[in-house]
Structures are given as structure tokens and as C-alpha cells.
Amino acid sequence: MKTRLIMTVAALILLAVSPSWSTPNTTTTETFDGTVEEASWRVAEFDAIAPTGGNPGAYLRVDGLDSAIPRIFTFGTLAQNFLGDYRSKAVTGLGVDVKLFAIDFTAQGRPVSLVLSSDMGTPEDTSDDCDAWLVGQKTVPRPGAAWKRFNFKVASQSTTLPHGWVLVGNGGIDICGDLTPDEAWNRVITDVDRASFQFGEPDFFYIFQVWSLGFDNARISQSTHAAPPTLTPTE
């Protein structure tokens, strides 16, 4: 699957008492220009590459998806550019573009969240797996609306759980084994085994609906030097 590397210079200005700083970024983007078998992000076994109509060009499309919480997630060996030790990679953010073609009922007011998942170094044991969620402020687009871009900042250099992040383990909300929130955050951010964007948040119940969705430009940005360790992530 073809991806493109984009060099950008982003000036992040923090107001009030926070310092100002700028961070040059390298962005890796999945453009879905190849076959679905080559895609580094997937939605379901029956998703497909649509050659036109994306943002722009080709995009990943799924129709007839019966799901309470649709998600697009990293898939296969080609997804390694989007995974690993985010701290050593100086990851500053992830994003994706979304289009909603049709839905059974409604997705009005539903947020899109970024989820970073770690097997905690034990891939054969799922009991200690841990997820770190950041619920976005933007909501799922209306059916038939234009493509909508979602960007999430990731404070990979922070050694404490950043504001807005929620930890979810197999034991339930805010539980990742016997680790403290800061310990769990450091384990996840230095060993991300799966990344996903999900239509919802971790402590909400959603009904099953049938969705037709499009996804494009799944991306990850990395700083060319380490970011300040106390950056607070906001969408």
C-alpha cells in the first residue's frame, strides 16, 4: 500500500501561562492507493478500496457494517509505521478522514475517539491488555455530508497520564492490572500494538446499527525532536 511522507512545520501556540514552541513534523499517511490486501488500516473482512471519491482519490469503504461501535484499526505487518514505541518515535499525533454515507438510525452527537492498545509485552495473554482512550471533541459527520477530518494530539513525551485520556483494561474502566494510571500510560505509550479510531467513548452503551462508511488518510505525525513533556492533548 502506498503511503506518503509529508514534512510539515507546525507551530503549536499554548495560551495563558503555557510556553510557545514549534515542532517540525514528519507525517506518514495511508492513502489506500493499492489493493485492500495491502491496506495498513482495515474496518472489516468485507471492506474494499473505492478508486475515486475519497479525500481525494481512493479510500477504504465498508457497506452493510452491523456494529454498535464502528472502528478502523491498524492491520497486518504493513501497519508497523503506525505502531511501536511512540515515545522513542516522538509521536505527536494521529488522524483520519471520515465520511458517513448511510446509517439505520442516527449517529448524531457521537464522538470519534483515538484508542492506543498494548498487549503489555504478553501477546499470548490478553488478561493484562490495556487501552488508552482520548475522546475527541468532533462528532461523526451527518449522512451524505462532506469528508470530515479528525486529528488527535498525543503527548508521547509525558511520563504522567495526560489530561483527557482514559485507561481501560479487561477489568473495566480505569483498570489496567495492578498498575497506577501513570504506570499504565507509560507501558502503553512505549509499546503500542494496535491503534484505532472508534465511533464512541469507552463508558457509553450504543445500539447496533447498519453503517456505510468511508475512511481516508489515516496518518501519524512524529516530531523531528522530542516535544515538551507536559503538553496537554486536545483535538
N, C-alpha and C positions, 0 to 999 in steps of 0.2 A: 504494500500500500504506500502510495506516495505521501510523504509529509514534507512540509516546508519549514525552513528555519528563518525566522524573521528577527532581525536586530532592531530593537526599539530603544529609545531613551525616554523613560517615564519619570516625570517629576512629581513625587507624592508630597503634597503640602499638608501638614498637620496643623490645625488651628489651635488657638489658645496657648497653653503653656508647652505644647509639644514642639520639638525641633523640626526644622525643614531639612529635607535631604532629597537627593535624586539618585535613582538606581538604573543603570543601563541593564536591559534585559535581553535574553535570548529566548525566543518563543518557538516551540515545536508544535506544529498543528497537523492533525489528521484531517485531510481534505476529502477522503473517500473517493479518490480518483481511480482506484483499482477495482478488483473484484471483491465481493463480500467476504470471500475466504481470506483475503489479505487485510481485512479491516482490523485495526488495533482496538477498536471500540465496537461493542455489539449491544443489541437490545433483546433479541430472541433468536431461536433457531430458524425462524421463518422471515427474518428481516431481509432486506435486499437493498442494493445500490440503485438509486434512481439517477440516470445520467445527467438530467437537467432539472432546473427548478430549485436548486439549493441556494446557498448564500455566499458566493454564487456557485454555479456548476453542479457537480454531482453531490449527492447527500445520501445518508442512510435513512431508509424509510421502513416503517413497520405498520401493517394494517391488520385489523382484527385482533389486537392485543387485549386479552381479557385479564385485567390486572387492577388491584387496588392502588398500588404504588408503582407506576412505570419507572424504569430506570435504564440508563445507558451506562455500561461498565467496561473497564479495560478487559481485553480478551487476548489470550494467546501470547506467544513469545514476542510478537511484534509490538506489544504494549510496554516493553521494558523501558522505553524512553519516558514513560509516564509514571514509573514506579521506583521503588528503592529507598535510599536514604535521602529524604528531602532536605535534611539539614546540611549534609555534605554537598548536595547539589545546589544549595542556596535557592530553593524553590520559593517564588514569591506569589504565585497564583495559578489557578486553573480556571477554565471557562468552556462554554459550549453554546452553540446557537440552536434554538428550538422553534419548531413550527407545529401547531396543532391543526390537523385537518378536520377531524371529526371525533365526537365522543357521545356516549349514550345519554348522559345526563348533563353534568356540568363539572368544570374544574375551577370555577370562579373563586378567587381568593386563595387558591392553593399555592404555597411557595415551592420553589425549587431549592434543593439542598445539595451541598457537596458532602460526600462521605469518603473518608480515608480509612481503609481497613487493614489490620495487621494480623497475621497468624501468630504473632509474638514469638517467632522462631521455632514453632512446633507445628508444621503444616499438617501432620497426621492427627493432631489433637485439636479439635475445634472448641473444646470446652473453655479455653483461655483466650479465644479470639476477642479482639477489641476494635470497636469502630469509634472514630471521632467525626462528629457531625457539625457542620456550620449551616444553619438555616438562612437562606437568602431573603432579602427584602423584596425582590421582584417575584411576581406571581406568574403562573403558567399563562401563555397567551390565549386569547379567545379563539374559538374555531374559525378558521378562514383568515385570521389576522396575519400580518407580515411576520417574517422571521424576527425572533426576539433573542437578544444576546445576554447571556448570563456570565458574569465574571466574579470570582471569589478570590480575595486576598488570603494568603497562607503565611502566617508568621512562623516560618520554619526555624528561625534562629532563636525563638523564645524557648526558654527552658522551663517555663511555667505555663499551665493551661491558659491559652489566650481567651479574652473576653468573647462570649458568644458561642464558644464551642461546647458541645455536649458529648460525653463519653457513654457508649452503650456496649455492654458485654452480654454474654449469654445469660447472665443472671438478671438482666434487666437494666433499666435506665440508671446511668451514672455508676455502673458496676463493671469493672474490668479485673476480675480476680480479686486479689487482696491488695492491689496497688492503690496508692493515693492518686488523685487526679493528675498531679504534676508528673508522677512516675509513669502513669499510663500514657499521658501525652508524649513524653519523651520516647517511650517504646514505640508508639505508633508512628510518630513523625520521622523516626530514624529507620523504620522498616515498613514502608507502605507496600503491601502486597496486592492491593486492589483499590482502584479509585472509581467512584461512580457519582452520577448526578441523578437525584431521585425527586419525584414529584410528591413531596410531602415532608413531614418532620417526624422525629422518632417517637414522640409520645402521643400521637394522634391516631384515631381509628378512621379508616377510609373504606368506603364500599367498593366492591368490584364493579368495573365498567369496561366497555369495549372502546379502545382507543385506536386512532390512526394518527401517527406521529412522524415527524421528520427531525433529524439531528445532523448538524454540520459543524465543522471547525472545532472539534474537541482539541483543547490546547493546554499546554503547561508552559509557564514562564519561569526562567531562572536568572538570578542576578549574576552579573559578572564579578561581583564581590559581595561578601556577606552583608545582609541588611541589619539595621539596628535591632537588638534583641527584644525590645519592648513594643514593637509595632502591634497595634490593635487592628485585627482584621474586620473590615466592613465591606459590604458589597457595593 
